[in-house]
Amino acid sequence: MKRVQEEKISNEDIRRTFLNIPTINTFFTRRTWRYIGKIVRDKQNSFQKKLLGAWIHQPHKPGCPQNSTKMHFLITLKTVLPGISDKGLFKEWHGLAKDENQWDSIITDFIETQWNQMEEEEEAEENTEDTDMTPNDEP
């Protein structure tokens, strides 16, 4: 920890060291996405499948966690499929999740997009650093 503080090592530095791996949020999104698909394709009488749509539509009590499983799933769905409504209706995504190949290709495309954005941002930073280091012309 002392080395991290002294050398001011950032998360971006660590990700670059490991071949520009995506952020932890991207890994959480991918994991949750795959779990949702697995639940949808599971046996009809599975416990997880029965609970998938069993949400209580009441406000949280003060002091309760503000993020529920429902909200976590909805955030994941909206992150990967921005066209999903705020309610995340089954009819908007359930058919996609039934097809394992299509569901997996959607998350693969999402991860690749995230990866490409990170690389573009890194290139933009490098270009900015290069222009900042050019010597100024003196009169």
C-alpha positions in Angstrom: 0.0 0.0 0.0 2.9 2.3 0.8 4.3 1.8 -2.7 0.9 2.6 -4.3 0.8 5.9 -2.3 4.4 6.8 -3.0 4.3 6.1 -6.7 0.7 7.3 -7.1 -0.3 4.1 -8.9 -3.9 4.4 -10.3 -6.4 1.8 -11.4 -5.7 2.9 -15.0 -2.0 2.1 -14.5 -2.9 -1.4 -13.1 -5.3 -2.1 -16.0 -2.6 -1.0 -18.6 -0.1 -3.3 -16.9 -2.5 -6.2 -17.4 -3.1 -5.6 -21.2 -5.9 -3.0 -20.7 -8.3 -5.3 -18.8 -11.8 -3.7 -18.4 -13.0 -2.1 -15.2 -14.4 -4.1 -12.4 -17.9 -2.7 -13.2 -17.6 -4.2 -16.7 -16.9 -7.6 -15.1 -19.9 -7.2 -12.7 -22.1 -6.4 -15.7 -20.9 -9.4 -17.6 -21.4 -11.7 -14.7 -24.8 -10.4 -13.9 -25.8 -10.6 -17.6 -24.9 -14.2 -17.8 -26.7 -15.0 -14.5 -29.9 -13.4 -15.8 -29.7 -15.5 -19.0 -29.0 -18.6 -17.0 -32.1 -18.0 -14.9 -34.3 -17.4 -17.9 -33.2 -20.6 -19.6 -33.4 -22.7 -16.4 -36.1 -25.3 -15.6 -39.6 -23.9 -15.4 -39.9 -24.8 -11.7 -36.5 -23.5 -10.5 -36.6 -21.3 -7.4 -34.5 -18.5 -9.1 -36.9 -18.4 -12.1 -39.9 -18.1 -9.8 -38.4 -15.2 -8.0 -37.2 -13.4 -11.1 -40.4 -11.4 -11.5 -41.5 -11.4 -7.9 -40.7 -7.8 -7.0 -42.3 -5.8 -4.2 -43.3 -2.4 -5.5 -43.0 -0.4 -2.2 -40.5 2.3 -1.2 -37.5 1.3 0.9 -37.7 1.9 4.6 -35.2 4.5 5.9 -31.8 2.9 6.5 -32.5 -0.1 4.1 -30.2 -0.9 1.3 -31.0 1.3 -1.7 -30.0 -1.3 -4.3 -32.0 -4.5 -4.5 -31.6 -7.5 -6.8 -34.3 -6.0 -9.0 -32.4 -2.7 -9.3 -29.1 -4.5 -9.9 -30.7 -6.6 -12.7 -32.4 -3.5 -14.2 -29.2 -1.5 -14.1 -27.3 -4.3 -15.9 -30.0 -4.6 -18.5 -30.1 -0.9 -19.2 -26.3 -0.7 -19.3 -26.1 -3.3 -22.0 -29.4 -2.6 -23.8 -30.0 1.2 -23.4 -33.4 0.9 -25.1 -34.9 -1.0 -22.1 -37.6 1.0 -20.2 -37.2 2.1 -16.6 -39.4 -0.8 -15.6 -37.4 -3.4 -17.5 -40.4 -5.3 -18.7 -39.9 -9.0 -19.5 -41.3 -8.5 -23.0 -38.3 -6.2 -23.8 -35.5 -8.7 -23.1 -36.9 -12.1 -22.2 -36.9 -13.4 -25.8 -33.3 -12.4 -26.1 -32.3 -14.2 -23.0 -34.0 -17.4 -24.1 -31.5 -17.7 -27.0 -28.2 -18.4 -25.3 -26.0 -17.6 -28.4 -27.7 -14.3 -29.0 -27.6 -13.4 -25.3 -23.8 -14.2 -25.1 -23.1 -12.3 -28.3 -24.8 -9.2 -26.9 -22.5 -9.2 -23.8 -19.5 -10.0 -25.9 -20.2 -7.0 -28.2 -20.7 -4.9 -25.1 -17.4 -5.9 -23.6 -15.6 -5.3 -26.9 -17.1 -1.8 -27.1 -16.0 -1.0 -23.6 -12.5 -2.3 -24.4 -12.3 -0.2 -27.6 -13.5 2.9 -25.7 -10.8 2.5 -23.2 -8.2 2.1 -25.9 -9.4 5.2 -27.7 -9.4 7.2 -24.4 -5.8 6.0 -23.8 -4.7 7.1 -27.3 -6.4 10.5 -26.8 -4.5 10.9 -23.5 -1.2 10.0 -25.2 -1.9 12.4 -28.0 -2.6 15.2 -25.5 0.6 14.4 -23.6 2.6 14.5 -26.9 1.2 18.0 -27.8 1.8 19.2 -24.2 5.5 18.2 -24.5 6.3 20.1 -27.7 8.7 22.9 -27.1 7.4 26.4 -27.4 8.8 28.7 -30.0 10.7 31.6 -28.4 10.7 35.0 -30.1 
